[in-house]
Amino acid sequence: PTAGLAGTLALAFVAPPERLLLGQDPVYGPGRIAQRLFRVHRATAWALGEAMRFTYGPALGLLFARWRSGLPRSSAAAGALLGEAVLAFELVALPAVGATPRIRRWSAREVALHIAQSALFGLTTALVYDRLITSNAPRRRFR
């Protein structure tokens, strides 16, 4: 889950500038998702959203670790595939359960930022995972 946590932290790091660019929380932001799903007050929704974010990201990291051997060797390529898979899943699943509006109701900036955010998560997760795996691999000793 460490790699997925790193990807999640990367997203948390870019959330404030993203909010500034949009002038509000994005429709796919964890707080807004929690508010729609649980119909709770904004402060409660923010806390629930953060709990969901820091559960979902590491869980995706675990799935990535399970599937890593079947992905391209390149960390960048594997990360891009992870990001695309997460994006595709979220664009279908989140509107289906009422967590976000359908994509046609999102602003063009929200669409672009969500694509970028998915790529950031995928690339960060893959790079950290691959780095952790190679740093923990047994080293050969040459004589």
C-alpha positions in Angstrom: 0.0 0.0 0.0 3.0 2.3 0.3 3.1 3.1 -3.4 -0.7 3.8 -3.4 -0.2 6.0 -0.4 2.5 8.0 -2.3 0.1 8.5 -5.2 -2.6 9.6 -2.8 -0.3 12.1 -1.1 0.7 13.5 -4.5 -3.0 14.1 -5.2 -3.5 15.7 -1.7 -0.5 18.0 -2.5 -2.1 19.3 -5.8 -5.6 19.7 -4.4 -5.2 23.3 -3.1 -3.8 24.7 -6.4 -6.6 22.7 -8.2 -9.2 24.4 -6.0 -7.7 27.8 -6.8 -7.8 27.1 -10.5 -11.4 26.0 -10.4 -12.6 28.5 -7.7 -14.2 25.6 -5.8 -13.7 22.0 -5.0 -13.9 19.8 -8.2 -17.0 17.7 -8.7 -14.7 14.6 -8.3 -13.1 15.9 -5.0 -13.5 13.5 -2.1 -15.4 16.0 0.0 -18.0 16.6 -2.7 -18.3 12.9 -3.4 -18.9 12.2 0.3 -21.4 15.0 0.5 -23.4 13.5 -2.4 -23.1 9.9 -1.2 -23.8 10.4 2.5 -25.8 13.6 2.4 -23.9 15.1 5.3 -22.8 18.6 6.3 -19.8 20.0 4.4 -17.3 19.7 7.3 -18.4 16.0 7.9 -18.2 15.4 4.2 -14.6 16.7 4.1 -13.5 14.3 6.9 -15.3 11.4 5.3 -13.9 12.3 1.9 -10.3 12.3 3.2 -10.9 9.0 4.9 -12.2 7.6 1.6 -9.2 9.1 -0.3 -6.7 7.6 2.1 -8.4 4.2 1.8 -9.0 4.2 -1.9 -5.5 5.2 -3.0 -3.6 2.6 -1.0 -6.1 0.0 -2.1 -5.4 0.9 -5.7 -1.7 0.6 -4.9 -2.3 -3.0 -3.7 -4.1 -3.8 -6.9 -1.3 -2.3 -8.9 1.2 -4.5 -7.0 -0.9 -7.6 -7.8 -1.0 -6.7 -11.5 2.5 -5.2 -11.9 4.1 -8.2 -13.5 1.6 -8.2 -16.4 2.2 -4.5 -17.2 5.0 -3.0 -19.3 8.5 -2.9 -17.7 8.7 0.8 -18.0 7.5 2.6 -14.8 6.1 5.4 -16.9 4.1 3.1 -19.2 2.8 1.1 -16.3 1.9 4.3 -14.4 0.1 5.7 -17.5 -1.9 2.5 -17.8 -2.8 2.6 -14.1 -3.9 6.3 -14.4 -6.0 5.5 -17.5 -7.6 2.6 -15.8 -8.5 4.6 -12.7 -9.8 7.4 -14.9 -12.0 5.1 -16.9 -13.3 3.4 -13.8 -14.1 6.7 -12.1 -15.8 8.2 -15.1 -18.2 5.2 -15.3 -18.6 4.2 -11.7 -18.8 7.6 -9.9 -21.7 8.9 -11.9 -23.4 5.5 -11.9 -23.6 5.6 -8.0 -24.5 9.3 -7.9 -21.1 10.3 -6.5 -20.5 12.8 -9.3 -22.6 14.3 -12.1 -22.2 12.8 -15.5 -19.0 14.0 -17.2 -21.0 16.2 -19.7 -22.0 18.4 -16.8 -18.3 18.9 -15.7 -16.5 22.0 -16.7 -13.7 21.6 -19.3 -11.2 22.5 -16.6 -12.5 19.7 -14.3 -12.2 17.2 -17.1 -8.6 18.3 -17.9 -7.6 18.4 -14.3 -9.1 15.0 -13.6 -7.2 13.5 -16.5 -4.0 15.1 -15.2 -4.8 14.0 -11.6 -5.3 10.4 -12.7 -2.0 10.4 -14.6 -0.2 11.9 -11.6 -1.6 9.2 -9.3 -0.7 6.4 -11.8 2.8 7.6 -12.4 3.6 8.4 -8.8 2.3 5.0 -7.7 4.2 3.1 -10.4 7.5 5.0 -9.8 7.4 4.5 -6.1 6.4 0.8 -6.4 9.2 0.1 -8.8 11.7 2.0 -6.7 10.7 0.1 -3.6 10.9 -3.3 -5.4 14.3 -2.6 -6.9 15.7 -1.2 -3.7 14.6 -4.3 -1.8 15.8 -6.8 -4.4 18.7 -9.0 -3.4 21.9 -7.6 -4.8 24.4 -9.9 -6.6 27.9 -9.9 -5.4 30.6 -10.1 -8.0 34.0 -11.5 -7.2 
